[in-house]
């Protein structure tokens, strides 16, 4: 029986890229856009949760007339917690 020798050689060489202000600006702009999108998404989900938590501290007309993200009182939290079903 004959033996078959197979040799495969793959050579990867990556030349270092030269520094370019345009490439650095594009990289920085892309990163800035991604951070802005992340900040908007975080606010989109965080503000309603904060509103929901703060709304439980207010009651009646204070809820409708006061500022949207205003804090009511800890007493109202206790009253809401102890309120019957």
N, C-alpha and C positions, 0 to 999 in steps of 0.2 A: 504494500500500500504506500502511495506517495503522500508526503506531507506538504501542506501548502502553507506558506508563510505570508501573512497579510500584515502590512505595516501602514498605519494611517497616521498622518501628522497634520495637526491643525495649529497654525501659528497666529496668535492674536497680538498685534502690537498697536498700542494706542499712543499716538503722538500727543504730547502735552499741548493744550490749546493756549494760544497767546491771550494775554489779558486785554480786554477791550472795554472801554467805557460804555459802549452801546449794550454789550452783553450784560454788564453789571447793572445798568439801568433797567433793562428788560427783566432781569431776575428780581430786582428790588420792587419794580412796579407790580409784577405778578404776585409777589409776596404780600405787598400792601393790599392789593385787591382781595386776596384770599382772607387776610385778617379782617378786612371790612365786611366781607360776606359772613364770616364767622361771628363778628360782633352783632350784625343785624339779626342773624338767626338766633343768637343767644337772647337778645332783647325780645324777639318775637315770642319766645317761649317763656322767658323769665317774668316779663311784666304782667301777664295775666295771672301767674301764680302768686306774685307779690300782691296784686290787687285782691285776689281771693282771700289771702291771709289777712290783709288789712281791713277788708270789708266785714269780716267777722267781728271786728272790734267796734263797729258803729251800728246805729239803730235808727229806723224811721226817717224823719226829716233830715237828720244829720247825714244820713247816707245819700240822700238825693241832692241836698244843697251844698254840702261841703266839698272839699277838693277830692278828686278821684282817688289819689293815693295817700289820703290823709289817715292819720291814726286816731281811733276813737278812744276807748279806755279799756283797761284790764278788767274792770268790773263787768263790762258788756261781754267780754270773752267768757267770764265765769257764768253769767246769766245764760248765754247761748249754749254753754256746755251742759248746764243743769236743766235746760228747757225740756219739757216732756215731748215725746215723739211727735 
